[in-house]
Amino acid sequence: MSYLPHTTADRETMLKNIGITDPAELFADVPNSVRLDRPLNIPGPFSEMELMQHMQTLAALNAHTGEYVSFLGGGVYDHYIPEVVNHLVSRSEFYTAYTPYQAEISQGTLQAIFEYQTMICQLTGMEVSNASMYDGASAAAEGVLMACDLTRRNRVLVARSVHPEYRETLATYLNPRGIEIDEIPLADGCCSMAGLATMLDQTVVAAVLVQHPNFFGHLEPVARIGELVQGAGAMYITVVDPLSLGLLQPPAEYGADIVVGDGQPLGNPMSFGGPHLGFLACTERSMRRLPGRLVGMTRDTQNRRGFVLTLQAREQHIRRDRATSNICSNQALCALAATIYLTALGPGGLRQVAEMCLQKASYAHQLLSGIHGVKPAFGQPFFKEFVLQLDHPPEEVITRLAQKGILAGVPIGRWYPEYTDHMLVAFTEKRTKSDIQRLVTELGGLA
């Protein structure tokens, strides 16, 4: 809770400076018929100590990873956040900064965004990154819109192994634009290569969207997919986990034209699902259709380094009919957290975190495979999460383990009706050997 040091005299001075005597005058334009004419129905007033106790009581109603062991995945992960991240993003220069419309007074914010863009390009191998998006799902939708504009085609193929909520967001964005979406079928938890080849042969396609690692945690055959996509003259869009790029090949090396994803694993808390940030990077030839903002570095008349908004292709800045997007927020504070996280870890630290995720997931996979009534659902290589098939309903298992302080996983049957007895489990660098053995013991006890 923030301390607001405004005295009665301070408030009276502010009112006097703006020429009014009562704060109610600020709302003179609001009709009386829509004004609340009674106090709010809330308890209080409280003293500061009572209010803190009340808020702590409310907060205690939520489960959090400080008291539960989390194996939740599917897009939001319990990664460790170095203390330096929280320390720096909590500085008032950053968390009170407004949109950097005036470059001459926004150099710190613009530099932070420039550094963020640079690191996203280094991670993905792409040539250009924008100043971040709302989240991974909206970034994917914006990437597809870019591809449709660039190719002047209106049909996209989306692998069914892409996160189901990303696919729902795509439909929300694309259907009103008259863009057709076809889903590439699954084959053992990955994009079906035969299905993709057939669909590319049958129609003219603007883009193919694949997730790597995909929703099930599997590594897709991205190089082979890229060859098929490029052969059809379509654009290749990949959704990636940025932490996985500490180990996996950068998307630029297997032919991706546009790379998107969610930056939550990079120093941002789970936050009950948000706010997070989406990243979007592309090749230089696609830059003119990049949504949002692009910060560039330049030199002033005295040859001093400076930062400016180089490209702003949204409707607030250019003619509405020429705008690429109406996206408004660049999630600057979340992007700053990602920048500090990547700076603190460096390439070696990022690789180490990725290796720990991979090793712990592999260790857990080996132990869980030996439990009666539990078996791996697919036979594909994975990064930090995988799917289990259970003899008991996953919802029942999750409820019973939650009573023991374990957030066991995510049931996937609500998105994949053929997998109603399946559960997605994730293993980050925070999960210890005893955490994993505890999950194995509890699951074995249920069986």
C-alpha positions in Angstrom: 0.0 0.0 0.0 1.5 3.4 -1.0 1.8 6.2 1.4 0.2 9.4 0.0 1.6 12.4 1.9 -1.1 15.0 1.0 -2.2 17.1 3.9 -5.4 19.2 4.0 -3.3 22.3 3.3 -1.8 20.5 0.2 -5.2 19.7 -1.1 -6.5 23.2 -0.6 -3.5 24.6 -2.4 -4.1 22.3 -5.4 -7.7 23.3 -5.5 -6.8 27.0 -5.4 -4.3 26.6 -8.2 -6.9 25.1 -10.5 -9.5 27.7 -9.5 -12.0 25.6 -7.6 -13.0 25.3 -3.9 -14.5 21.8 -3.8 -13.4 18.6 -5.5 -17.0 18.0 -6.6 -16.6 20.8 -9.1 -14.3 18.6 -11.0 -17.3 16.4 -11.9 -19.6 19.3 -12.9 -20.1 17.8 -16.3 -21.4 14.5 -15.0 -25.2 14.6 -14.8 -26.7 14.3 -11.3 -28.8 11.4 -12.5 -25.8 9.1 -12.8 -24.0 10.2 -9.7 -24.0 8.1 -6.6 -25.8 10.1 -3.9 -24.8 7.8 -0.9 -21.6 6.4 0.6 -20.2 3.3 -1.0 -21.3 0.1 0.7 -17.8 -0.9 2.0 -16.5 -1.3 5.6 -14.6 1.4 7.3 -13.2 3.8 7.7 -10.1 1.9 8.8 -7.0 3.1 10.4 -3.8 2.3 8.4 -3.1 -0.7 10.6 -6.6 -2.0 10.3 -6.6 -1.5 6.6 -3.4 -3.5 6.2 -4.8 -6.3 8.2 -8.0 -6.3 6.2 -6.1 -6.4 2.9 -3.9 -9.2 4.1 -7.0 -11.2 5.1 -8.4 -10.7 1.6 -5.1 -11.6 -0.1 -4.9 -14.8 2.0 -8.0 -16.1 0.2 -5.8 -16.6 -2.9 -3.5 -19.6 -3.4 0.0 -18.6 -4.4 3.3 -20.3 -5.2 4.8 -19.3 -1.9 2.7 -21.9 -0.2 1.9 -24.3 -3.0 4.3 -26.3 -5.2 3.3 -25.4 -8.7 3.5 -27.7 -11.7 1.2 -25.5 -13.8 2.1 -24.6 -17.3 0.3 -24.0 -20.6 1.6 -20.5 -21.1 2.2 -19.1 -17.6 5.1 -20.5 -15.5 6.5 -20.3 -12.0 10.0 -19.2 -12.9 12.4 -17.5 -10.4 12.6 -13.7 -10.7 16.0 -12.3 -9.5 15.5 -9.5 -6.9 17.3 -7.0 -9.1 14.3 -7.1 -11.4 11.8 -6.0 -8.7 14.2 -3.5 -7.3 14.7 -1.7 -10.6 11.2 -1.8 -12.0 10.0 -0.4 -8.7 11.9 2.9 -9.2 9.5 5.8 -9.7 11.4 6.8 -12.9 10.1 3.7 -14.5 6.7 2.9 -13.0 5.4 6.5 -13.3 6.8 7.1 -16.8 4.2 8.0 -19.4 4.2 7.3 -23.2 7.4 8.7 -24.7 5.8 11.2 -27.1 8.5 13.8 -26.4 11.8 12.2 -27.1 13.8 15.0 -25.5 12.3 14.3 -22.1 11.9 10.5 -22.5 15.4 9.4 -23.2 15.5 6.9 -20.3 12.3 5.2 -21.3 13.2 5.1 -25.0 16.7 3.6 -24.2 15.1 0.9 -22.1 12.7 0.0 -25.0 15.6 0.1 -27.5 17.6 -2.3 -25.3 14.5 -4.6 -25.0 14.1 -4.6 -28.8 17.8 -5.4 -29.2 17.6 -8.4 -26.9 14.5 -9.8 -28.5 16.3 -9.6 -31.9 19.3 -11.3 -30.4 17.1 -14.1 -28.9 15.1 -14.8 -32.0 17.8 -14.0 -34.7 15.4 -11.6 -36.4 16.3 -8.1 -37.7 13.5 -6.0 -36.1 11.5 -6.1 -33.0 8.7 -3.7 -31.9 8.2 -2.2 -28.5 6.2 -5.1 -27.2 2.5 -6.1 -27.3 -0.3 -6.9 -24.9 0.5 -10.6 -24.6 1.5 -13.6 -26.7 -1.9 -14.3 -28.1 -2.4 -10.7 -29.4 1.1 -10.7 -30.7 0.3 -13.9 -32.7 -2.9 -12.3 -34.1 -1.0 -9.1 -35.1 1.7 -11.3 -36.7 -0.9 -13.0 -38.9 -2.5 -9.7 -39.8 1.0 -8.5 -40.9 1.4 -11.6 -43.1 -2.1 -11.2 -44.7 -1.3 -7.5 -45.5 2.1 -8.4 -46.9 1.0 -11.3 -49.1 -2.4 -9.8 -50.0 -3.9 -13.2 -49.2 -6.7 -14.0 -46.7 -6.2 -17.6 -45.7 -4.0 -18.9 -42.8 -3.1 -22.3 -41.5 -2.8 -22.7 -37.8 -1.4 -25.9 -36.2 -3.9 -27.5 -33.7 -0.9 -27.8 -31.4 -0.8 -24.0 -31.0 -2.1 -22.9 -27.6 -6.0 -23.1 -27.8 -6.4 -19.7 -26.2 -4.1 -18.2 -28.9 -6.3 -19.8 -31.5 -9.4 -18.3 -29.9 -7.8 -14.9 -30.0 -6.9 -15.4 -33.6 -10.5 -16.1 -34.5 -11.6 -12.9 -32.6 -9.1 -10.8 -34.6 -9.4 -12.4 -38.0 -13.0 -13.4 -38.5 -14.3 -9.8 -38.7 -11.6 -9.1 -41.3 -12.9 -12.0 -43.5 -9.7 -14.0 -43.1 -10.2 -17.7 -43.2 -8.5 -19.9 -40.6 -7.9 -23.6 -41.2 -6.4 -25.9 -38.5 -3.6 -28.3 -39.3 -4.4 -31.6 -37.6 -2.4 -33.3 -34.9 -0.1 -36.2 -35.2 1.2 -37.6 -31.9 1.0 -34.2 -30.2 2.6 -32.3 -33.0 1.7 -30.6 -36.3 0.9 -33.2 -38.9 3.4 -32.9 -41.7 1.2 -34.8 -44.1 -1.8 -32.6 -43.2 0.2 -29.5 -43.7 1.5 -30.6 -47.1 -2.0 -31.5 -48.3 -3.5 -28.2 -47.1 -0.7 -26.1 -48.7 -1.3 -27.8 -52.0 -5.0 -27.2 -52.0 -5.2 -23.4 -51.5 -3.3 -20.1 -51.6 -2.1 -19.4 -48.1 -0.9 -16.2 -46.5 0.8 -17.7 -43.5 1.3 -20.8 -41.5 1.4 -20.4 -37.7 3.2 -23.1 -35.5 4.2 -23.1 -31.9 7.7 -24.4 -30.8 7.7 -25.8 -28.2 4.0 -26.3 -28.7 1.1 -26.3 -26.2 1.9 -29.9 -25.2 5.5 -29.0 -24.6 6.8 -30.8 -27.7 9.4 -29.7 -30.2 7.9 -29.3 -33.6 9.9 -30.3 -36.8 10.3 -26.6 -37.5 12.9 -26.8 -40.3 10.8 -29.2 -42.3 7.7 -27.1 -41.8 9.7 -24.0 -42.9 10.7 -25.7 -46.2 7.1 -26.6 -47.0 5.8 -23.1 -46.1 8.5 -21.3 -48.2 7.8 -23.6 -51.1 4.2 -22.5 -51.1 5.1 -18.8 -51.0 3.5 -18.3 -47.6 4.9 -16.6 -44.6 6.2 -18.6 -41.7 5.1 -17.5 -38.2 6.4 -19.2 -35.0 5.2 -18.8 -31.4 8.1 -19.5 -29.1 8.9 -19.6 -25.4 11.7 -17.1 -25.0 13.5 -19.1 -22.3 13.7 -22.1 -24.7 15.9 -20.0 -27.0 18.6 -20.3 -24.4 19.0 -23.9 -25.8 17.0 -24.1 -29.1 17.9 -22.9 -32.5 16.8 -19.2 -33.1 13.7 -19.1 -35.3 15.6 -17.0 -38.0 17.8 -20.0 -38.6 14.9 -22.3 -39.6 13.3 -19.7 -41.9 10.7 -17.9 -39.7 9.5 -14.6 -41.2 7.7 -13.5 -38.0 8.4 -14.6 -34.4 6.0 -14.0 -31.6 5.5 -15.1 -28.0 4.7 -14.2 -24.4 7.5 -12.6 -22.3 6.1 -13.7 -18.9 9.0 -16.3 -18.4 11.4 -13.4 -18.6 11.2 -11.9 -15.1 7.5 -11.3 -14.9 5.3 -12.9 -12.2 2.4 -15.2 -12.9 0.0 -12.5 -11.6 -3.0 -14.8 -11.8 -2.7 -14.6 -15.6 -1.5 -11.1 -16.3 -0.5 -8.4 -17.0 2.3 -9.8 -19.1 3.8 -8.8 -22.4 3.9 -10.1 -26.0 6.9 -9.8 -28.2 6.9 -9.6 -32.0 10.0 -9.7 -34.2 10.3 -9.9 -38.0 12.7 -9.5 -41.0 13.6 -6.0 -42.2 11.5 -6.4 -45.3 8.3 -6.8 -43.1 9.2 -3.8 -40.9 6.7 -1.3 -42.6 3.8 -3.5 -41.5 5.0 -3.9 -37.9 2.3 -2.9 -35.4 2.8 -0.6 -32.5 6.1 1.3 -32.1 9.7 1.0 -33.0 12.4 2.8 -31.1 15.6 3.7 -32.9 19.0 5.1 -32.0 20.4 8.2 -33.7 22.8 11.1 -33.2 21.9 14.7 -32.4 23.5 17.9 -33.9 26.3 17.6 -31.3 26.9 13.9 -32.2 25.5 12.7 -28.9 23.7 9.4 -28.9 19.9 9.7 -28.6 16.8 7.6 -28.9 13.6 8.4 -30.9 10.4 6.8 -32.0 11.4 5.8 -35.5 8.2 4.0 -36.7 4.7 4.4 -35.3 2.3 2.6 -37.6 -0.8 2.7 -35.4 -3.9 4.8 -36.0 -3.1 7.4 -33.3 -0.1 8.6 -35.4 -0.9 8.1 -39.1 -4.0 8.1 -41.2 -6.5 5.5 -40.0 -6.8 3.8 -43.4 -3.0 3.3 -43.4 -2.6 2.1 -39.8 -1.4 -1.5 -39.3 -3.0 -1.8 -35.9 -4.9 0.1 -33.2 -2.9 -1.5 -30.4 -2.3 1.2 -27.8 -0.1 -0.1 -24.9 3.4 -1.4 -25.3 3.5 -3.0 -21.8 6.6 -0.9 -21.1 7.0 -1.9 -17.4 6.7 -5.6 -18.2 9.1 -5.2 -21.1 11.5 -3.4 -18.8 11.3 -6.4 -16.4 12.2 -8.7 -19.3 15.1 -6.5 -20.3 16.5 -6.4 -16.7 16.1 -10.2 -16.4 17.9 -10.9 -19.7 20.7 -8.4 -18.7 21.1 -10.0 -15.3 21.3 -13.5 -16.6 23.3 -12.9 -19.8 23.5 -15.6 -22.5 25.2 -18.1 -20.1 22.6 -17.7 -17.4 19.7 -18.0 -19.8 21.2 -21.2 -21.2 21.6 -22.5 -17.6 18.0 -21.8 -16.7 16.8 -23.5 -19.9 19.0 -26.5 -19.2 17.6 -26.8 -15.7 14.0 -26.8 -17.0 14.9 -29.4 -19.6 16.7 -31.7 -17.1 14.1 -31.5 -14.4 11.3 -32.2 -16.8 13.2 -35.2 -18.1 13.8 -36.5 -14.6 10.2 -36.1 -13.7 9.1 -37.7 -17.0 11.2 -40.8 -16.1 9.8 -41.1 -12.6 6.1 -40.4 -13.5 6.3 -43.0 -16.3 6.8 -45.7 -13.7 3.6 -45.0 -11.8 0.7 -47.4 -12.2 -2.3 -45.5 -13.7 -0.1 -42.7 -15.1 1.6 -42.8 -18.5 3.1 -40.3 -21.0 0.5 -39.4 -23.6 2.9 -38.9 -26.5 6.3 -40.0 -27.7 7.8 -36.6 -28.8 10.8 -34.7 -27.4 9.8 -31.9 -25.1 11.3 -28.9 -23.4 9.8 -28.1 -19.9 6.3 -29.6 -19.9 4.5 -32.7 -21.2 1.2 -34.4 -21.1 0.2 -37.3 -18.9 -2.7 -39.7 -19.4 -4.4 -40.7 -16.1 -6.7 -43.5 -15.0 -8.5 -41.0 -12.7 -10.3 -37.8 -14.0 -7.6 -35.1 -14.1 -10.0 -32.6 -12.3 -10.3 -35.0 -9.4 -6.6 -35.5 -9.2 -5.9 -31.8 -9.3 -8.5 -31.1 -6.5 -7.1 -33.8 -4.3 -3.5 -32.8 -4.7 -4.4 -29.1 -4.1 -5.5 -30.2 -0.7 -2.0 -31.4 -0.1 -0.4 -28.1 -1.3 0.4 -29.2 -4.8 -0.9 -27.5 -8.0 -0.6 -30.6 -10.1 -1.2 -29.4 -13.6 -3.7 -28.3 -16.2 -6.5 -30.6 -17.5 -6.6 -30.2 -21.3 -9.9 -31.9 -22.1 -11.8 -28.6 -22.2 -9.8 -27.7 -25.3 -9.2 -31.2 -26.7 -12.3 -33.4 -26.3 -10.3 -36.5 -27.3 -8.0 -35.9 -24.3 -10.4 -35.6 -21.4 -8.2 -37.9 -19.3 -5.0 -36.0 -19.9 -3.2 -33.4 -17.8 -0.4 -31.0 -18.8 2.5 -30.7 -16.2 5.4 -28.2 -16.2 8.8 -28.2 -14.5 10.7 -25.0 -14.1 14.1 -24.3 -12.6 12.4 -23.7 -9.3 11.2 -27.3 -8.9 13.5 -29.2 -6.6 14.2 -32.9 -6.6 12.0 -33.3 -3.4 9.2 -31.3 -5.1 9.2 -33.8 -8.0 9.4 -36.8 -5.8 6.5 -35.5 -3.7 4.4 -35.2 -6.9 5.3 -38.7 -7.8 4.5 -40.1 -4.4 1.1 -38.3 -4.3 0.1 -39.4 -7.8 1.2 -43.0 -6.9 -0.9 -42.9 -3.8 -4.0 -41.9 -5.8 -3.3 -44.8 -8.2 
